Amino acid sequence: MPPDRAIYPGFRFPAEIISHAVWLYHVFSLSLRDVELILAERGITVTHESIRQWGLRFGADFARKLRRRRPKPGDTWHLDEVFLRINGVLHYLWRAVDQHGVVLDILIQDRRNASAAKRFFKRLLAGLKYKPKRIVTDGLRSYGAARREILPDVRHRTSRYLNNRAENSHRPTRRRERQMQRFKSPEHAQRFLSSHAIIYGHFRPRRHLMTADQYRRTRAKAFRVRRQETCVQLPA
């Protein structure tokens, strides 16, 4: 192993291998064993359990760094909730995206009443330090109650037809849910999806709105940020 290759303290594999495994797991609909197989084809012998530990250890940290580097979100937020069945119990995944489709935050809760909506609003505001000018939701009354108490000056539009951005952002979650054969616990779902939403979105810009040249520049920037934040060094 070259002496100048970046490493993580306490881990025998170099940073580029660990970060590449975490990247594969979050950006593509791959299982842990799929990632293990891809690395094995490249001559890297590592177990799927090690990859799982890498995801837990570095996935959330990588997502936090990407979140800090994101530009200020748009001033229109789209909020939606979708059900998740975890161990036979119904839970709800609350999600907020801006008008550009960028995921702002997610929260797993076992209710979708006014208290749950308020909790989600508070989490959003605490994490972003910023208030929108307008929010768009479906017809769930819990949003109105939370908005009147927490965001009284923000305009609120309710429409099942204007909230496609939030609804479409659930699709990667559904794919991962099927791939992982459902989540094992609410804590597991929260931990994984919080990281997945940020990492997946970082490498999946709205390509249909870009020219080929714009997309390539955006993609190159995403890879450059990844290398910087995971301490991966490129060969000279």
Phi and psi in degrees as a GROMACS rama.xvg file:
@    title "Ramachandran Plot"
@    xaxis  label "Phi"
@    yaxis  label "Psi"
@TYPE xy
-58.1347  140.834  PRO-2
-67.7798  -21.9106  PRO-3
-92.6143  5.63666  ASP-4
-76.3722  134.519  ARG-5
-67.2943  139.666  ALA-6
-132.666  161.281  ILE-7
-103.867  130.798  TYR-8
-56.4076  132.167  PRO-9
88.1496  -2.54598  GLY-10
-119.901  132.846  PHE-11
-80.8337  -19.3295  ARG-12
-87.3845  145.378  PHE-13
-68.9837  162.927  PRO-14
-61.2035  -36.4512  ALA-15
-65.4986  -32.1641  GLU-16
-73.4975  -45.452  ILE-17
-63.0676  -47.7387  ILE-18
-66.7147  -33.567  SER-19
-67.0459  -39.0241  HIS-20
-65.439  -43.5365  ALA-21
-64.1876  -40.2873  VAL-22
-61.7652  -46.8841  TRP-23
-59.025  -43.5252  LEU-24
-67.171  -36.1384  TYR-25
-90.4556  -31.0957  HIS-26
-86.6153  -28.612  VAL-27
-116.56  157.16  PHE-28
-82.5296  70.3773  SER-29
-114.374  146.032  LEU-30
-83.408  170.693  SER-31
-61.6914  -37.7496  LEU-32
-70.797  -30.5733  ARG-33
-63.1861  -45.0473  ASP-34
-64.1901  -40.8723  VAL-35
-57.5945  -42.1732  GLU-36
-67.2699  -41.3258  LEU-37
-62.5556  -43.0838  ILE-38
-67.6069  -36.1407  LEU-39
-63.5233  -36.2999  ALA-40
-63.7642  -25.0972  GLU-41
-94.6509  10.6344  ARG-42
83.5838  16.1723  GLY-43
-106.419  111.868  ILE-44
-94.2299  109.145  THR-45
-148.557  144.781  VAL-46
-83.997  157.564  THR-47
-64.5459  -26.5306  HIS-48
-68.26  -37.7087  GLU-49
-63.6841  -39.9577  SER-50
-64.2012  -38.6306  ILE-51
-61.338  -43.5286  ARG-52
-65.3621  -36.917  GLN-53
-62.4398  -42.4397  TRP-54
-61.7475  -41.8967  GLY-55
-67.9201  -40.4926  LEU-56
-76.792  -42.7749  ARG-57
-108.77  -20.6859  PHE-58
-61.4518  -49.9243  GLY-59
-65.2556  -38.3688  ALA-60
-66.1188  -42.3273  ASP-61
-62.7795  -42.7694  PHE-62
-62.563  -40.4474  ALA-63
-62.092  -40.7934  ARG-64
-67.7228  -40.0002  LYS-65
-65.5527  -37.9263  LEU-66
-62.1376  -40.5216  ARG-67
-66.0921  -28.1557  ARG-68
-90.8663  -4.13931  ARG-69
-70.9355  148.164  ARG-70
-68.7061  168.047  PRO-71
-57.4846  133.997  LYS-72
-67.6832  164.59  PRO-73
-66.244  169.407  GLY-74
-93.476  4.02651  ASP-75
-119.393  122.202  THR-76
-109.977  134.949  TRP-77
-107.387  124.852  HIS-78
-118.316  141.752  LEU-79
-155.717  159.332  ASP-80
-132.806  144.63  GLU-81
-136.622  148.094  VAL-82
-80.5442  148.243  PHE-83
-130.137  131.594  LEU-84
-99.8347  113.847  ARG-85
-118.456  115.768  ILE-86
53.0762  39.314  ASN-87
79.9779  -1.14382  GLY-88
-107.184  135.171  VAL-89
-77.4824  126.686  LEU-90
-127.19  170.23  HIS-91
-127.812  133.159  TYR-92
-98.0103  111.411  LEU-93
-90.34  134.05  TRP-94
-138.887  143.305  ARG-95
-128.369  134.06  ALA-96
-131.082  156.685  VAL-97
-90.3295  -176.493  ASP-98
-68.5876  -11.731  GLN-99
-93.4393  1.80884  HIS-100
85.4492  6.46216  GLY-101
-79.2657  126.438  VAL-102
-70.4521  125.955  VAL-103
-90.1783  -42.0934  LEU-104
-173.217  163.003  ASP-105
-136.036  157.666  ILE-106
-152.084  129.705  LEU-107
-91.9537  127.501  ILE-108
-140.503  159.88  GLN-109
-95.9444  4.15076  ASP-110
-136.274  163.778  ARG-111
-133.494  41.1978  ARG-112
-92.0442  -172.314  ASN-113
-63.2859  -38.3558  ALA-114
-62.8921  -40.395  SER-115
-66.1648  -40.499  ALA-116
-64.0709  -41.8923  ALA-117
-62.4548  -41.5918  LYS-118
-61.2585  -40.6961  ARG-119
-67.9708  -41.6136  PHE-120
-60.2745  -44.5176  PHE-121
-63.7263  -38.2931  LYS-122
-64.3378  -43.0522  ARG-123
-59.5195  -49.5213  LEU-124
-67.6783  -36.4539  LEU-125
-67.8553  -36.5884  ALA-126
-79.0451  -30.3486  GLY-127
-100.78  -21.4257  LEU-128
55.8984  36.735  LYS-129
-156.315  142.852  TYR-130
-111.397  142.306  LYS-131
-81.6975  169.412  PRO-132
-89.4127  -26.835  LYS-133
-149.742  143.996  ARG-134
-120.449  146.58  ILE-135
-123.759  126.944  VAL-136
-137.31  174.875  THR-137
-81.843  -164.635  ASP-138
-83.4046  8.64375  GLY-139
-62.6998  123.784  LEU-140
-68.5986  -20.3573  ARG-141
-59.2627  -34.2194  SER-142
-64.0818  -42.2321  TYR-143
-62.7051  -42.2881  GLY-144
-63.7986  -42.6068  ALA-145
-68.3524  -40.4442  ALA-146
-63.7479  -41.0854  ARG-147
-64.1743  -31.2175  ARG-148
-88.4149  -38.678  GLU-149
-102.524  -35.099  ILE-150
-127.713  62.0464  LEU-151
-65.6825  -23.7141  PRO-152
-92.5217  0.152408  ASP-153
-94.5004  133.537  VAL-154
-69.3369  145.222  ARG-155
-128.068  121.124  HIS-156
-114.503  127.759  ARG-157
-112.02  123.355  THR-158
-164.478  132.206  SER-159
-74.5696  -16.3381  ARG-160
-95.9349  -19.7639  TYR-161
-94.5335  -0.101116  LEU-162
-107.262  25.1935  ASN-163
-64.0749  -29.9636  ASN-164
-60.6248  -45.0537  ARG-165
-69.5977  -41.5016  ALA-166
-66.0282  -40.6525  GLU-167
-67.0044  -27.9011  ASN-168
-70.8031  -10.3093  SER-169
-78.9123  -15.0676  HIS-170
-60.5073  -46.3075  ARG-171
-59.5874  -34.1789  PRO-172
-63.998  -43.5323  THR-173
-63.2546  -38.9498  ARG-174
-64.6084  -42.7773  ARG-175
-69.0085  -34.9818  ARG-176
-60.6351  -43.0314  GLU-177
-67.419  -42.3249  ARG-178
-62.8763  -39.9407  GLN-179
-87.2267  2.42847  MET-180
54.8199  50.358  GLN-181
72.9144  159.631  ARG-182
-84.7406  150.462  PHE-183
-83.7229  -26.4438  LYS-184
-160.928  161.768  SER-185
-58.9071  -37.2313  PRO-186
-65.5248  -41.1025  GLU-187
-62.2354  -45.165  HIS-188
-63.114  -44.2792  ALA-189
-62.9341  -45.4459  GLN-190
-64.2567  -46.4993  ARG-191
-71.0433  -48.4824  PHE-192
-68.7433  -30.2227  LEU-193
-62.0311  -41.3082  SER-194
-75.3038  -44.2384  SER-195
-60.3454  -41.9058  HIS-196
-60.7629  -40.5248  ALA-197
-76.2319  -47.2729  ILE-198
-67.7449  -46.0101  ILE-199
-60.0204  -46.5689  TYR-200
-64.9414  -31.7137  GLY-201
-62.3543  -35.5555  HIS-202
-101.133  4.76487  PHE-203
-126.671  70.5812  ARG-204
-68.9329  169.24  PRO-205
-77.7013  82.3902  ARG-206
-61.8499  -31.9162  ARG-207
-67.2842  -13.7757  HIS-208
-99.3519  3.79534  LEU-209
-116.485  153.522  MET-210
-75.7608  166.935  THR-211
-60.2972  -40.4624  ALA-212
-67.6314  -40.6149  ASP-213
-62.7367  -42.1011  GLN-214
-63.9011  -41.9983  TYR-215
-64.2822  -39.6359  ARG-216
-65.9175  -42.3647  ARG-217
-63.6074  -41.341  THR-218
-64.907  -43.0228  ARG-219
-62.3467  -39.8733  ALA-220
-64.3494  -40.36  LYS-221
-61.5641  -42.5935  ALA-222
-67.2209  -37.4993  PHE-223
-64.3775  -43.0748  ARG-224
-63.1973  -41.6582  VAL-225
-59.1573  -45.5902  ARG-226
-62.8612  -40.5412  ARG-227
-65.7954  -44.0774  GLN-228
-80.7525  -17.6191  GLU-229
-105.478  8.58954  THR-230
61.2644  27.3234  CYS-231
-81.5016  130.965  VAL-232
-103.671  130.699  GLN-233
-83.1009  147.894  LEU-234
-63.555  145.181  PRO-235
